[in-house]
Amino acid sequence: MPKGGRRNPFDGVKIVSFAWAVVGPMTMRYFADYGATVIRIETHRRPDLARSLLPIKDGKPGPNRSGYFNHFNANILSMSLNMENPAAIDLAKRLVTQADVVLENFTPGVMEKWGLGYEQLKRLKSDIIMVRQSGFGTYGPYVHQSAFGMVLAAIAGLPNFIGWPDGLPLPVGISAYTDSIGPRFASAALIAALDHRDKTGKGIFLDISHFETTIYFLLPAVLDYVSNGRKPKRIGNASHSAAPHGVYRCQGDDRWCAIAVLNDEEWKSFCNVIDRPELVEDARFKTSFDRVKNRDELDWMVNEWTVHLPAEEVMVKLQTAGIPAGVVKNGADLYNDPQLRHRGYFWKLKHPEMGPFTHLGQSFVLSKTPAEARRPSPCLGEHTESICKEFLNMSDEEFAHLSQKGVFE
C-alpha cells in the first residue's frame, strides 16, 4: 500500500496490455501511475518500435536504451511472450482470467488471430473490459488499414491547417501527434467502464477510433464547411480576427515570444508598452478589422520592438499589461522551468541499463492520492518470471518447461 496507508484510485485493478508504440503505453500510464498493476506483453522476436526511437542513452543502441520508450512506460511491467507459439497464447489466456482489463492497439484482426477478440475473451472471463484502440475503429471501409501517427494526422486533415498561405502543408509537431490524443479519450472511457462493471458486474467493449478522436480538434473547420461550403486556408501564425497575432523574434539565438492582441483595449495597452501611443489612433490599426487587414505592416513593427529585448522580458512586460504573451520554450527551458519543478513534474528514477533517467509525471494532481513514481520503465521481458510465479502461481518446473518450449522468446 502507498505511503501513509492511503489507497490509490486504481489499486487492485489489473490490466493486460498488448500495446505498441505510444498509444497503449500512454493510456496505461494514467492507470499505472495511480496504482493499477499493468502487465505489458512484448516479445524479443519483434521489439516495440518505440524501443529503438531517439533519443538513445549515450548513443549506444539497445532495446532498453530509448528515452522515448522509457518515458511512456514508467510503472509498467514487461512480460515476454512469443505469440506465434500456441503455448504462449494459452498462457496469455490464463492472464486474462486474472485481469480486469485487456487493452490493445493493433490493426483489427490480430487479436482474433490469437483467439483474444472480445467475444472470445468473454468466454474466458464474463466481466472482462476490453479497450481496442486503432486508427479507424473495428468496422467500416478503412478497418484493415494500418495507422501510424504522422500518416493518420494527414488523413485527419491536420497539416492543411499548418503552414503559410504560399507554402505546402506541414506535419504536426515532433512526434506521433494523434497518438497523444486517443489515449485521453480511451482513459476516460475506461474509467467509466470500470465504474459500470463495479455497479453491474458486467464487462464492456470499448472501440476507440483515433481518426475520430482527432477530428474533435478540427471541429470549427468541419462546421464551416457544412455551414458555408468553405475549405480551410493556411494562414501561418495569423488569426482571422486578431492582430498582432504571431511568434516574434527576440534578442538572442533562436529566441521567440508568442503575442496575441485580441481586442481594442489590449491594443491600447500594447501601444503603451512599446512606447508608441500614437498608433492607437492610426487609421491603419484603429479596429481589429483594420489591424488584421494591415497585419504584415503591423508584424514588421512588432518585430522591430521584440528583436531588441530578451523573450522573457517581452513576455513579462506584456503580461503585466494584461496582454497574452509567452516565451517559445525549448527543451532546456522546459527542463529547468521553475513551475514544473515546483509541481514535481519530473521523476528521476534509476533504470537498470540507463542509470538515472528523468520521466515526465502526470499533468494532473489528485490532492489525496497523487501519482507515484514506483518503478522505472521495464527492460524487455524484465518481469516475465515474477509475473508467472506471483500472478499465475506457476511452479518453477512449469516455468522451466515453458522456457524450453520458447514461450518467453
Residue pairs with C-beta under 8 A, 6 or more apart in sequence:
1 7
1 11
2 8
2 11
2 35
2 369
2 372
6 368
6 369
7 35
7 369
8 34
8 35
8 369
8 372
9 34
9 35
9 366
9 369
10 31
10 34
10 35
10 36
11 35
11 36
12 35
13 31
13 35
13 36
13 37
13 100
13 101
13 194
14 36
14 37
14 39
14 98
14 99
14 100
14 101
15 28
15 31
15 32
15 36
15 37
15 38
15 39
15 99
15 100
15 101
15 102
15 103
16 39
16 41
16 92
16 95
16 96
16 99
16 101
16 102
16 103
17 24
17 25
17 28
17 38
17 39
17 40
17 41
17 76
17 102
17 103
17 104
18 24
18 41
18 102
18 103
18 104
18 105
18 106
18 111
18 116
19 25
19 27
19 28
19 40
19 41
19 48
19 103
19 104
19 105
20 48
20 49
20 50
20 105
20 106
21 48
21 49
21 50
21 105
21 149
21 176
21 179
22 50
22 72
22 149
22 175
22 176
22 179
22 180
22 183
23 105
23 133
23 179
23 182
23 183
23 186
23 210
24 40
24 103
24 104
24 105
24 133
25 40
25 50
25 72
25 73
25 76
26 72
26 179
26 180
26 183
27 103
27 131
27 133
27 182
27 183
27 186
27 187
27 190
28 36
28 38
28 40
28 76
28 103
29 72
29 73
29 74
29 75
29 76
29 362
30 183
30 187
30 362
31 38
31 187
31 190
32 38
32 74
32 75
32 76
33 74
33 75
33 361
33 362
33 371
33 372
33 373
34 362
34 366
34 369
34 371
34 372
35 369
35 372
37 77
38 75
38 76
38 77
39 77
39 79
39 95
39 99
39 383
39 387
39 391
40 73
40 76
40 77
40 78
40 79
40 378
41 79
41 81
41 83
41 92
42 48
42 78
42 79
42 80
42 81
42 380
42 381
43 80
43 81
43 82
43 83
43 409
44 80
44 82
44 380
44 381
44 409
45 82
45 84
45 409
47 63
47 380
48 69
50 66
50 68
50 69
50 72
51 63
51 64
51 66
51 69
51 380
52 61
52 63
52 66
53 66
53 68
53 69
54 66
54 67
54 68
55 66
55 67
55 68
56 62
56 65
56 66
56 67
57 65
57 66
57 67
57 353
57 354
57 355
57 357
58 65
62 353
63 379
63 380
64 70
64 351
64 352
64 353
64 354
64 379
64 380
65 353
65 354
67 357
68 175
69 377
70 351
70 354
70 357
70 359
70 376
70 377
71 359
71 360
71 377
72 377
73 377
73 378
74 347
74 349
74 359
74 373
74 375
74 376
74 377
75 372
75 373
75 374
75 375
76 377
76 378
77 378
77 382
77 383
77 387
78 378
78 379
78 380
78 381
78 382
78 383
78 384
79 381
79 383
79 384
79 387
79 388
80 380
80 381
80 384
80 408
80 409
81 88
81 91
81 92
81 384
81 407
81 408
82 88
82 406
82 407
82 408
82 409
83 89
83 92
83 114
85 405
85 406
85 407
85 409
87 402
87 405
87 407
88 407
88 408
89 114
89 115
89 116
91 388
91 392
91 402
91 407
92 114
92 116
93 115
93 116
93 124
94 392
95 387
95 391
95 392
96 102
96 116
96 121
96 124
96 125
96 128
97 124
97 125
98 391
98 392
99 125
99 128
100 128
100 129
100 194
100 197
101 128
101 129
101 130
101 131
101 190
101 193
101 194
102 116
102 121
102 128
102 129
102 130
102 131
103 130
103 131
103 133
103 190
104 110
104 111
104 116
104 130
104 131
104 132
104 133
105 132
105 133
105 134
106 134
107 134
107 135
107 144
107 145
107 146
107 147
108 132
108 134
108 137
108 138
108 143
108 144
109 144
111 117
111 132
112 120
118 130
118 132
118 205
121 128
121 130
122 128
122 203
125 203
126 202
126 203
127 197
127 201
127 202
127 203
128 203
129 190
129 193
129 194
129 197
129 203
129 204
129 205
129 206
130 203
130 204
130 205
130 206
131 186
131 189
131 190
131 193
131 206
131 208
132 138
132 205
132 206
132 207
132 208
133 182
133 183
133 186
133 208
133 210
134 143
134 147
134 208
134 209
134 210
135 142
135 145
135 146
135 147
135 152
135 209
135 210
135 211
136 142
136 143
136 145
136 147
136 209
136 210
136 211
137 143
137 207
137 208
137 209
137 211
137 212
138 207
142 211
147 210
147 211
148 176
149 175
149 176
149 177
149 178
149 179
150 171
150 172
150 176
150 177
152 176
152 178
152 210
152 211
152 214
153 159
153 171
153 172
153 176
153 177
153 178
153 214
154 169
154 171
155 211
156 178
156 211
156 214
156 215
156 218
157 218
157 221
157 232
158 172
158 177
158 214
158 217
158 218
159 169
159 170
159 171
159 172
160 169
160 232
160 234
161 218
161 221
161 232
161 234
162 169
162 170
162 171
162 172
162 234
163 169
163 170
163 234
163 236
164 234
164 235
164 236
165 233
165 234
165 235
165 236
167 234
169 234
178 210
178 213
178 214
179 210
181 210
181 213
181 214
181 216
181 217
182 208
182 210
182 213
182 214
184 213
185 208
185 213
186 206
186 208
189 206
189 208
190 206
193 203
193 204
193 206
196 202
196 204
197 203
197 204
215 222
221 232
224 230
224 232
225 231
236 246
237 245
237 246
237 247
237 258
238 245
238 246
238 292
238 295
239 245
239 260
239 292
240 292
241 288
241 292
242 260
242 261
242 262
242 263
242 288
242 291
242 292
243 261
243 288
243 291
243 292
243 294
243 295
243 298
243 299
244 259
244 260
244 261
244 270
244 291
244 295
244 298
244 299
244 302
245 259
245 260
245 261
245 262
245 295
246 258
246 259
246 299
246 302
247 256
247 257
247 258
247 259
247 328
248 256
248 257
248 258
248 259
248 299
248 302
248 303
248 306
248 307
248 314
249 255
249 256
249 303
249 306
249 307
250 256
250 257
250 306
250 307
250 309
250 310
250 311
250 314
251 307
251 308
251 309
251 310
251 311
252 310
252 311
254 330
255 310
255 311
255 327
255 328
256 311
256 327
256 328
257 306
257 311
257 314
257 315
257 318
257 325
257 326
257 327
257 328
258 325
258 326
258 327
258 328
259 302
259 306
259 314
259 318
259 323
259 324
259 325
260 323
260 324
260 325
261 267
261 270
261 291
261 323
261 324
262 324
263 288
264 287
264 288
266 322
266 323
266 324
267 280
267 285
267 288
267 291
268 280
269 321
269 322
269 323
270 318
270 321
270 323
271 277
271 278
271 279
271 280
272 321
273 317
273 318
273 321
273 323
274 302
274 305
276 301
279 285
279 301
280 286
283 290
284 290
284 291
284 294
284 297
284 298
285 291
285 294
285 298
291 298
306 314
309 317
311 327
311 328
312 327
314 325
314 327
315 325
315 326
315 327
318 324
318 325
319 325
327 333
329 337
334 340
335 346
335 358
340 346
343 365
344 361
345 360
345 361
345 363
346 358
346 359
346 360
346 361
347 358
347 359
347 360
347 361
347 373
348 356
348 357
348 358
348 359
349 356
349 357
349 359
349 373
349 375
349 376
350 356
350 357
350 376
351 357
351 376
351 377
352 376
352 379
352 382
353 379
357 376
357 377
359 373
359 376
359 377
361 371
361 373
362 371
365 371
381 408
384 408
385 399
388 394
388 398
388 399
388 402
389 395
389 396
389 399
402 408
